[in-house]
Structures are given as structure tokens and as C-alpha cells.
Amino acid sequence: MAAAPTSQAAGAPWSSLTSYGFHALTDSAPASVRFSVGRRRTGTARLEVKAAGNIFGDYFQVATYGESHGGGVGCVISGCPPRIPLTEEDMQADLDRRRRGHSGINTPRKETDTCQILSGTYEGMTTGTPIHVFVPNADQRGRDYDDMTNAYRPSHADLTYDLKYGVRSVQGGGRASARETIGRVAAGALAKKILKLKSGVEILAFVSKVHQVVLPEDAVDYETVTLDQIESNICRCPDPEYAEKMIAAIDKVRVDGNSIGGVVTCIARNVPRGLGTPVFDKLEALLAKAMLSLPASKGFEIGSGFAGTDLTGSEHNDEFYMDEAGNVRTRTNRSGGVQGGISNGETIYFKVAFKPTATIANVGLTTGIAPHADGLPPSAYNRSALGVPYADGDPRRSSSGKVGLGTGHVALGVAPPVGVDGVGRRLAPPVGVLAVGAGGYPAPSR
């Protein structure tokens, strides 16, 4: 395909574009936005998108791979410092929390999700070279999805993958499956460990809403809530009373083969000051990107969020004071630990909304995509499957260059409370990573 003329005087006339096509951006443009438009020999216009969105991070990089019913899934982690203690057991604990079938309100698919570290460690220590983590798919049921070849499932990625790539992995949604998040969780386990060792950062997440059951804002103290409290029930809500209400809401729709959505709240304590770089790499912007890349995620808010619009400036402002150690602190924390896109040392907290699971037992109308004897009639799709998203994000290094969240990790392992399909769904297993590094290393932790 010929390059586009810069002007009519610089080469072929503009009418030649219909014959030769044009490059909308040069090949030096970022891969995520580079594309070209031209004509096929048949005369039909073609939009070719060149994009690869499988790598997250600049310093601590994570590349995930694999499909739902392929040979396996996993990740390759680059940029991990050497001499960090790491074994498969370190990652397995979080993978077990993410795993479907791990509680009584899950999908019936049974996967052990046993991880294997294939490179990057020696005698239980990281070597500073790329770390390859592989998890085989054991319970493959490709034939269960044969009908998807001829129909798009409502609110799934079937249609859009076809529109973008012209081909898709039919079994279980392929790359769009929540099993992609296994690589994120494995990398997040390492990120959490580095963060804890280097900076003492602690990240927790819990279910704060399921459908219309909302955990009151004052029901949980962000400064004192513990992982044990969160893990005390299958809903992963630290308040036992509201956990029971959430489970009841799930059971109610499960018997009807339906699903409901929910919200996960994440908190990060002991976060170093100075993380985030204005203007496009503000900390909350990077957190939002990390969270909204999760399957089924539909909303993100930090600090007071949308509710902050109900307040006046004097009501919303966080007043400063000097604590006994001589540190500048805020008396309130409506900013959510981030001001001007930079962490201020207060606890960071934000919420992520997840839509109801699209795959439900109820029959929904769709459109056929393969010719039938009578044309392209609507066809019904009836299936149960669950996605349990986990995440990892990527706050950048601080301007000091010393302690930084390079493409570190805000791997918030949030498995949404949303998944209740016809067979049952699991409520979020929240864990995560906020890669903060020390000595120039972007490091991650829980």
C-alpha cells in the first residue's frame, strides 16, 4: 500500500488515494493507534487495525497470553528485580482465591489452576530475567461452544472481535474470557510481595455492593480492616450482616438462571508520597486504566467519586494539619489519597463497578452469523459460564525517580461480586498490587 501524499503538489493527486489507499498515521506511531485504510482489489473498503494490547507496564512489565479453552494461560513478567524470594506457592495462594469452583456460589467448571514457573528464578530467588508463568487448562470443553460459531452471544465480545480481527476463538470467548486474568493474578502476587518488602504497602479489596444490597460507607474502617475479615465469608464482604444479604440476593437470581452486578472497593495503605506523574500519567488515571481493563468492569471512581458532586467546595476540601511526627496530613480523605494526580501519603481508596454476568441460563435473542436455509433468523443462545476478573494496574514512578511506581502494579485482584449465572457465581476475591518501587525499581505488592 503506497504512502499518502503530503499535498497535491508533493506527488500524486488526491484522487490517487482511491487507487493506492493511504496511511492515516505513519509507521512510527504507537502500535495502539496505528492504522491504515485502503481498498481491496474487489473494490470494498477495508480498515486494517494494527494493535497489540497484551502488555502492561513500562518498568515492571506483564504480558498475558492464552485463551479460555486452549492449551493454557499465563504471563511473562519483565523488570522484576533480582534476589526476590519467589516460589510457585507464593503465586498459587492468590490463584486459588481467583479460581472458579472455590466457593458454593460458583460456576461448575473445575480447574486446579496449578501454576508452573518456567524461567526467571533459581533456587527460590528471582534472577532479574523474564519470569514465565504457565497455567494449563485442564477442564477444556470446546464442544460446549459449537453453537457459538453461528451466533453472537448478547453483550459478549463475540461480535466486536469478529468486527476487529475477522476471526475469533469461539470456545469460551477465547481471549475475552476471564481466564486471561490468571496471568494478572500471578504477576500481581509477585508485585504484592515486592511492594511489601520494599515499601510496606498493603492492598486489600472487598465486595461493597451486590445488586441493590449496598454496604454503608461507615460500616468498614479503611485503616483497620483486615484480610481475615474479608475472607471470613464466600462473598468477601467484611461485614457479616451485609455478606448474608448479598449471598441471599445472589441465590434469589440464581434459581431463575439470571445474574446481577456489583461493586468492589479497593484500599491501599502505606503508599509512598509522590507517585503519579501529571498530566497524562496521573495516579488515578493509571488506576482507572488498570481497573477498566478487567472483564465486565463498567465504572471507576476514586475518593468521594460521583457523590462528591453533591458537596460544596468547603464541604469537600481536605484540611491539612501537622501530625506529631511532623508530617503534613489531611483531616479528611475525600481526595482518596491522590491530589493533583499524585499520592499524598493518605490511604488510597476507589471503587470498581461490574455489570451483571452476560452469560446466563435464560434464553436471549441474538442474530445468526452463518447462512441458514431460511436466511439469517434470530437464534437463541442458552449457556452458563462465569468470569471472575482479577486486575492489575500500573501507577508510574514518582518524579524523584527514587521510589516509583514504574509500570509497577496496581494489580488489584478484584474478582467481581458480579457473577451469578444460572449455575451460580462467585463473589469477588479481592487482592492486588500497587507496584511501588524503591531505588528506582518499580515494585508491586498486596
C-alpha positions in Angstrom: 0.0 0.0 0.0 1.5 3.3 -1.0 2.1 6.1 1.4 -0.2 9.1 1.3 1.0 12.3 -0.5 1.5 15.2 1.9 -0.1 17.6 -0.5 -1.3 17.7 -4.1 1.9 19.3 -5.2 4.1 16.8 -3.4 3.1 13.8 -5.5 0.1 12.1 -7.0 -3.2 13.9 -6.9 -5.7 13.2 -4.1 -7.8 11.2 -6.5 -5.0 8.6 -6.4 -6.0 7.7 -2.9 -8.8 5.6 -4.2 -6.3 3.6 -6.1 -3.4 3.4 -3.7 -5.0 4.0 -0.3 -3.4 6.0 2.4 -1.8 5.6 5.8 -3.7 7.6 8.4 -0.6 7.5 10.7 3.0 6.8 9.9 4.6 3.5 11.0 6.3 5.4 13.8 3.0 6.0 15.5 2.3 4.0 18.7 1.0 0.5 17.8 -2.1 1.0 19.8 -3.3 3.8 17.4 -1.6 2.9 14.1 -4.0 2.0 11.3 -4.3 2.2 7.6 -7.2 2.4 5.2 -7.2 1.3 1.6 -9.2 -0.7 -1.0 -9.2 -4.3 -1.6 -8.9 -5.5 -5.2 -12.5 -6.3 -5.1 -13.3 -2.6 -4.6 -14.6 -2.9 -1.0 -13.1 -0.5 1.5 -11.0 -2.1 4.3 -10.0 -0.8 7.7 -6.9 -2.6 9.0 -6.2 -2.0 12.6 -2.7 -2.8 13.9 -2.9 -3.1 17.6 -1.4 -5.2 20.4 -2.7 -4.7 23.9 -1.3 -7.6 25.8 1.5 -5.9 27.7 1.0 -3.7 30.7 3.7 -1.6 32.3 6.8 0.3 31.5 9.3 -0.9 34.1 7.6 -3.8 35.7 6.0 -5.3 32.6 3.4 -8.0 32.4 2.4 -9.7 29.1 -0.5 -12.1 29.4 -1.4 -14.8 26.9 -3.8 -17.7 26.3 -7.4 -18.5 25.6 -10.2 -20.0 27.7 -10.1 -23.5 26.1 -6.7 -23.5 24.6 -3.7 -25.3 26.0 -3.2 -22.9 28.8 -2.9 -19.3 30.0 -0.2 -17.4 31.8 2.2 -14.4 31.7 5.7 -13.2 31.1 7.0 -10.7 33.7 9.9 -8.4 32.8 11.6 -5.9 35.0 11.5 -7.8 38.3 14.5 -7.0 40.5 16.8 -9.9 41.3 17.1 -11.7 44.6 13.4 -11.5 45.5 12.3 -14.8 47.2 9.7 -16.4 44.8 8.2 -19.9 44.6 5.2 -21.3 42.8 3.5 -21.4 46.2 3.6 -17.6 46.5 1.5 -17.3 43.4 -0.7 -20.3 44.0 -2.3 -18.8 47.1 -3.8 -15.9 45.1 -4.6 -18.2 42.1 -6.6 -20.4 44.4 -8.6 -17.3 45.6 -9.3 -16.4 42.0 -10.2 -19.9 41.0 -13.7 -20.8 39.9 -15.4 -23.5 41.9 -13.6 -22.3 45.0 -16.9 -21.5 46.8 -20.5 -22.6 46.9 -21.7 -19.8 44.5 -19.5 -20.6 41.6 -19.6 -21.9 38.1 -19.3 -25.7 37.7 -16.1 -25.6 35.6 -13.3 -27.3 37.6 -9.8 -26.1 37.1 -7.0 -26.6 39.5 -5.1 -23.5 38.1 -1.8 -25.0 39.2 1.0 -22.7 38.1 4.4 -23.5 36.9 7.3 -21.0 36.9 9.3 -21.9 33.8 12.0 -19.3 33.9 13.4 -16.3 35.8 14.1 -18.0 39.2 17.0 -20.0 40.6 16.8 -21.9 43.9 13.7 -19.9 45.0 15.1 -16.4 44.1 14.4 -14.2 41.1 17.3 -13.7 38.8 16.3 -10.4 37.2 15.5 -12.1 33.9 12.0 -12.6 32.5 9.7 -14.8 34.6 7.4 -17.1 32.6 4.4 -18.4 34.5 2.2 -21.1 32.9 -1.2 -22.5 34.0 -2.6 -25.4 31.9 -6.3 -25.6 31.1 -7.4 -28.9 32.4 -11.2 -28.8 32.1 -11.5 -27.9 28.4 -15.0 -28.2 26.9 -14.6 -26.8 23.4 -17.6 -28.7 22.0 -19.9 -27.0 24.5 -19.4 -23.8 22.4 -20.1 -25.2 18.9 -23.3 -23.2 18.6 -21.4 -20.0 19.1 -19.9 -20.5 15.7 -23.2 -19.5 14.2 -24.5 -16.9 16.7 -23.2 -14.0 18.7 -24.0 -14.1 22.4 -25.7 -11.0 23.7 -23.4 -8.5 25.4 -20.3 -10.7 24.9 -17.2 -9.8 22.8 -18.1 -12.2 20.0 -19.3 -9.6 17.6 -16.6 -7.0 18.3 -13.8 -9.5 18.0 -15.2 -10.5 14.6 -15.5 -6.9 13.5 -12.0 -6.1 14.6 -10.0 -9.2 13.6 -12.2 -11.0 11.2 -11.6 -14.2 13.2 -12.2 -15.2 16.8 -11.6 -18.1 19.2 -15.1 -19.5 19.7 -14.6 -21.7 22.7 -15.5 -19.9 25.9 -14.9 -16.5 24.4 -11.2 -17.1 23.8 -9.0 -14.2 24.7 -12.0 -12.3 26.1 -12.5 -15.0 28.7 -11.9 -14.2 32.4 -9.2 -16.9 32.4 -7.0 -14.2 30.9 -6.8 -12.7 34.3 -4.9 -15.7 35.6 -1.7 -14.1 34.3 -2.6 -10.9 36.0 -3.1 -12.6 39.3 0.2 -14.5 39.1 2.1 -11.3 38.3 0.2 -9.5 41.0 1.3 -12.0 43.6 4.9 -11.1 42.8 4.1 -7.4 42.6 2.5 -7.5 46.1 5.5 -9.3 47.5 7.9 -6.7 46.2 5.8 -3.8 47.4 5.5 -5.3 50.9 9.3 -5.9 51.1 10.3 -2.5 49.7 7.7 -0.1 51.0 5.4 -1.9 53.4 2.4 -1.2 51.1 -0.7 -3.2 51.8 -3.6 -3.5 49.3 -7.0 -5.0 50.1 -10.3 -5.2 48.3 -13.7 -6.3 49.2 -17.3 -6.5 47.9 -19.2 -3.4 48.9 -22.3 -3.8 46.8 -24.3 -6.7 45.2 -27.2 -5.6 43.1 -29.3 -3.4 45.4 -27.5 -4.5 48.6 -25.1 -1.7 49.5 -22.6 -1.8 52.3 -22.8 1.6 54.2 -19.8 3.8 53.9 -19.2 3.9 57.6 -19.5 0.1 58.0 -15.8 -0.5 57.3 -12.8 1.3 58.7 -10.3 1.5 55.8 -7.4 1.9 58.2 -8.1 -1.2 60.3 -10.0 -3.7 58.1 -8.1 -7.0 57.7 -7.8 -9.7 55.1 -9.1 -12.2 57.6 -12.3 -10.2 58.0 -12.7 -10.0 54.2 -12.1 -13.8 53.8 -14.5 -14.7 56.6 -17.3 -15.5 54.1 -17.7 -16.6 50.5 -19.0 -13.1 49.5 -15.7 -11.5 50.7 -17.6 -8.7 52.4 -16.0 -7.7 55.8 -19.4 -7.1 57.4 -21.1 -10.4 58.2 -24.6 -9.0 58.2 -24.3 -7.5 54.8 -22.5 -10.5 53.5 -25.5 -12.6 54.3 -27.8 -10.1 52.5 -25.5 -10.2 49.4 -25.5 -14.0 49.3 -29.3 -14.1 49.6 -29.5 -11.7 46.7 -27.3 -14.0 44.6 -29.3 -17.1 45.5 -32.5 -15.3 44.6 -31.5 -14.6 41.0 -29.5 -17.9 40.6 -32.7 -20.0 40.8 -34.1 -18.0 37.9 -30.9 -18.5 35.9 -30.2 -14.8 36.0 -27.3 -12.6 37.1 -26.6 -9.4 39.0 -23.8 -6.9 39.2 -21.9 -5.3 42.0 -19.1 -3.1 43.2 -15.6 -3.8 44.6 -13.9 -1.4 46.9 -10.1 -1.4 47.0 -7.8 0.3 49.6 -4.1 0.8 49.5 -2.3 1.6 52.8 1.2 2.9 53.5 1.5 4.2 49.9 4.6 6.4 49.4 4.0 10.0 48.6 4.8 11.3 45.2 3.5 8.5 43.0 1.9 9.6 39.7 3.1 12.0 37.0 0.9 14.8 35.7 -0.7 15.2 33.3 -1.5 12.0 31.4 0.1 9.6 33.9 -1.7 10.8 36.9 -2.1 8.1 39.5 -5.8 7.9 39.4 -5.7 7.8 35.6 -3.4 4.8 35.6 -5.5 3.1 38.3 -8.6 3.6 36.2 -6.9 2.1 33.1 -5.9 -0.9 35.1 -9.4 -1.5 36.6 -11.4 -0.8 33.4 -9.3 -3.4 31.6 -10.9 -6.1 33.8 -13.6 -8.2 32.2 -17.1 -6.9 33.0 -15.9 -3.7 34.6 -18.1 -0.7 33.8 -17.2 2.1 36.2 -14.4 3.6 38.3 -14.4 6.2 41.0 -11.8 7.3 43.5 -12.2 9.1 46.8 -15.6 10.8 47.0 -16.2 9.9 43.4 -19.5 10.9 41.9 -21.0 11.5 45.4 -18.6 14.4 45.7 -20.6 16.4 43.2 -23.3 16.7 45.9 -21.0 18.7 48.1 -19.8 22.3 48.1 -16.1 23.2 47.9 -15.9 24.0 51.6 -17.6 20.7 52.4 -15.3 18.7 50.1 -11.9 20.2 50.9 -9.5 18.1 52.9 -7.9 20.4 55.5 -4.2 20.0 56.3 -2.5 19.7 59.7 0.8 18.6 61.1 1.0 15.3 62.9 3.2 14.5 65.9 5.9 13.2 63.6 6.0 16.5 61.7 4.3 15.1 58.6 1.7 17.1 56.7 -1.6 15.1 56.8 -5.3 15.7 55.9 -8.1 15.6 58.5 -10.4 14.1 56.0 -9.7 12.0 52.9 -12.3 12.8 50.3 -9.5 13.0 47.8 -8.9 9.3 48.2 -5.2 9.7 48.8 -4.5 11.4 45.5 -4.3 15.1 44.8 -3.3 16.6 41.5 -2.7 13.1 40.2 0.0 12.4 42.9 -0.3 10.3 46.0 -0.2 12.4 49.2 0.5 9.6 51.7 -3.1 9.1 52.9 -4.9 5.8 52.3 -5.9 5.4 48.6 -9.4 4.0 48.1 -11.5 3.6 45.0 -14.4 1.6 43.7 -14.9 -0.5 40.6 -18.4 -1.4 39.2 -19.0 -4.7 37.4 -22.0 -5.4 35.2 -24.2 -8.5 35.6 -22.6 -11.5 34.0 -23.7 -11.6 30.4 -23.7 -15.4 30.2 -26.9 -16.6 31.9 -29.2 -19.6 31.8 -32.1 -17.5 30.5 -32.5 -17.7 26.7 -31.7 -14.4 24.9 -32.2 -13.5 21.3 -29.3 -12.9 19.0 -28.6 -12.9 15.3 -27.2 -15.8 13.3 -23.9 -15.2 11.5 -23.8 -18.2 9.2 -26.3 -18.7 6.4 -29.3 -20.9 7.1 -31.8 -22.4 4.7 -34.2 -19.7 5.5 -31.7 -16.8 5.7 -30.4 -15.4 8.9 -33.0 -16.0 11.6 -32.7 -14.9 15.2 -31.3 -17.8 17.2 -31.3 -18.3 20.9 -28.3 -18.8 23.0 -28.5 -20.5 26.3 -25.4 -21.1 28.3 -23.9 -20.7 31.7 -20.4 -19.5 32.3 -18.7 -17.2 34.7 -16.0 -14.7 34.6 -14.1 -13.7 37.7 -12.0 -10.8 36.9 -8.7 -10.0 38.6 -6.7 -7.0 37.8 -3.5 -5.3 37.7 -2.9 -1.7 37.0 0.1 0.4 36.6 0.9 3.6 38.5 4.1 5.3 37.3 7.3 6.2 39.1 7.4 9.3 41.1 9.2 12.4 39.8 12.0 11.8 42.3 13.0 8.7 40.4 13.9 7.0 43.6 10.7 5.5 44.8 8.5 4.9 41.9 5.6 3.1 40.6 7.0 2.4 37.3 4.8 0.4 35.3 4.6 -1.2 38.5 1.5 -2.7 39.5 -1.7 -1.8 40.8 -2.7 -5.3 40.3 -5.8 -5.2 42.3 -7.0 -8.6 42.3 -10.6 -8.0 42.3 -12.8 -10.8 41.4 -16.1 -9.1 41.0 -19.1 -9.8 43.0 -21.0 -9.9 39.8 -21.1 -13.4 38.7 -24.2 -15.2 39.3 -25.2 -17.1 36.3 -27.6 -19.9 36.0 -25.4 -22.2 37.9 -24.1 -19.7 40.4 -21.4 -17.2 40.5 -18.6 -16.3 42.8 -18.2 -13.0 44.6 -15.0 -11.1 44.3 -11.8 -12.4 45.7 -10.0 -9.1 46.1 -6.3 -8.9 46.2 -4.0 -6.7 44.4 -0.9 -4.9 43.6 0.3 -1.4 43.6 3.7 -1.6 42.2 5.7 0.9 44.0 9.4 0.6 43.8 12.4 1.6 45.8 15.8 2.6 44.5 14.4 3.1 41.0 12.7 -0.3 40.8 9.0 -0.2 40.3 7.8 -2.8 42.8 4.5 -4.4 43.5 2.7 -5.7 46.5 -0.6 -6.6 48.0 
